[in-house]
Amino acid sequence: PGAARQVLDGVYAHSPPGVAKFNDVVVASGQGCWVNTTDGRRFLDFSSGIGVVSTGHCHPAVVEAVRQQAGKIVHAQQNVFGAHEPLIDLYDKLSAVLPPSLDSYFLANSGSEAVDNALKIARAATGRQNVIAFEGSFHGRTLGALSVTNSKYIYRRGFGPLPSGVVVAPYPYCLHCKAQCATCHSGYPSVARQGQQQPPEADCCGGPLESLELLLATQSSPSDTAAVIIEPILGEGGFLTPPPGFLASVRRLCSKHGIMMIVDEVQAGAGRTGRWWGHQHWLPEGGEQQYGSSNSSNTNSIIGADGGPDMLIFAKGIASGYPLAGLAVRRGLVGADRMPPGTLGGTYGGNAVACAAAAATIDVIQREGLLANAEARGAQLRAGLAAIAAELPAGLIADIRGRGLMVGLEFGGRSEGGSSSGAGCDGKGGCGSGEGGCGSGSSKPSRFTPASKGVAAAITQACGARGMLLLSAGVREC
Ligand code: PMP
C-alpha cells in the first residue's frame, strides 16, 4: 500500500481535483466482475466502470475481436472512407437490437458527444429551439449536454452561460412524493412493500405530468419545443424508476405536439436492466398505439408514429469499455434537407477497434443470455439487500429499487402514515417538485425521512475497504 500511495501521489500531483476519485487504488487487471490492484488486492466491481463493462472486464470474445481488428486497421476515418468491416458488422447487429423505427445511426466517442448531436438533430429536424429536460437528469459534461444536466449544481456552477432554450420539468420521485398519493406509495418497489404489484397504467399523483403540461402552456410553447430528453431510469440522479404510465404519457404528449422524444439510454441501455433498452420496460415495442388526436398540433407524421422514442442515445455498455457512443433516430428526421453532409461528424467516431468491440459485445450479450442473466442476478441482488435491510434497525434503508442489474438503495426512514386519502397531503406537493393533485387511494401511505448527508458516501467507502466497489448517486449526494 505504501508504494501504491507514492505512485498515486505522483499521479494526483498532475490531476486536477475536478476529476473525482472514489477509490485510491492502482489497477493492474480485471476479469469478469473482479478488479485486481498492483498491491495484490481484489475488488468485486459493482461499479462496472459506471455501468460500462456489460460483458465483464476483458471478456475473451471482446478481447479477441479487439486484438484482431487492431492488427488490421485501427483508424479508417468515417469521412474519408465509406465504411469499414467492423462498422458494417456493427450496423447489422445494432439493427437487430434497436427499435426498428430508429433506422439511422450516428456514432460518436462518448455519451456527452452523442447527446450534443441529439440536441442539434432535434433542433434541425423540427425547426424549433427549446428542449425540455428533467430534474435530476445527467446527460454529460460538454456544454450542450451540460445544458440539459440537472443532477447536481457542481456540474454547472461557474461554467455558464450554457446553451439556452432548456426548460426543466420534475422527474417522478415517488419515494419523496409530498402528496403521499396511494399510487406512488403502494406501487413503489420499496423495502417495506416488496412484491406488491404496480398498477398497470397509472401516473402516480399526476404531479410531474401536470408540470410538464404546465411548462408547455407557460414557458415553452409546443411550437417552440423541439424535444423532450429523458433517462428511462434516472441514473446519476438516484436510480429512479418512473411510475408505470409515465413514459407512455410523455410519449403521448410529445406525439400530440410534434415534439421529439429522446431517450438517453447511456446508463440504462445495452442490456443492463434485463431488456436491451431501459425504456422497453414501459413503452410499447411499436405499432401498438396510435398517438396524436384530431386536435393534435403534430404536423410531423414521423414523430412518435409507433409509440416508441424518436431518438435513442447509447454509449457505456454497448462496447464493454471501448469508447463508442451513438444515437439512433428515425431516418426521416435526419434527411439531407435537414442535416446536409458535414453537419454530423468527428475524427474518431465509429473507430474500427471500438466498432469491433461493440459488435463483439452485442454478440456476447445475445449468445450468453445476458439479458436474462441481468434480470436473474438483479432479482438475487435485490432479494439479498432486502434480507439485509430486514435485519437492520428501521430507518436506515428506505428503498431498494431498479430494474435488472441497475440497482440502487436509498438510505433514510419510512414510517406509516394514517389516513387512507393521503396522510400529510398538503394538496400541492406532487411527485418531484411540481404542483400535483393528491391521489386518493385505499392503502396507507408512508412518510419518508432522508438520511443525513454523507451516509451513502460513508457506506460506499466502508464497502471499498471490504473489497466491494460501489458508487453513490442522487441529487443530494455529492
Ligand atoms: N447520459 C447519461 C444518462 C449518463 O449517465 C452519462 C454518463 N454518466 C452521460 C450521458 C455522459 O456520458 P459520457 O460520460 O460518456 O460523456
Residues whose N, C-alpha, C, O or C-beta is under 5 A from the ligand:
A	BS01	PMP	S110 G111 S112 E113 F138 H139 G140 E231 G235 D264 V266 Q267 A315
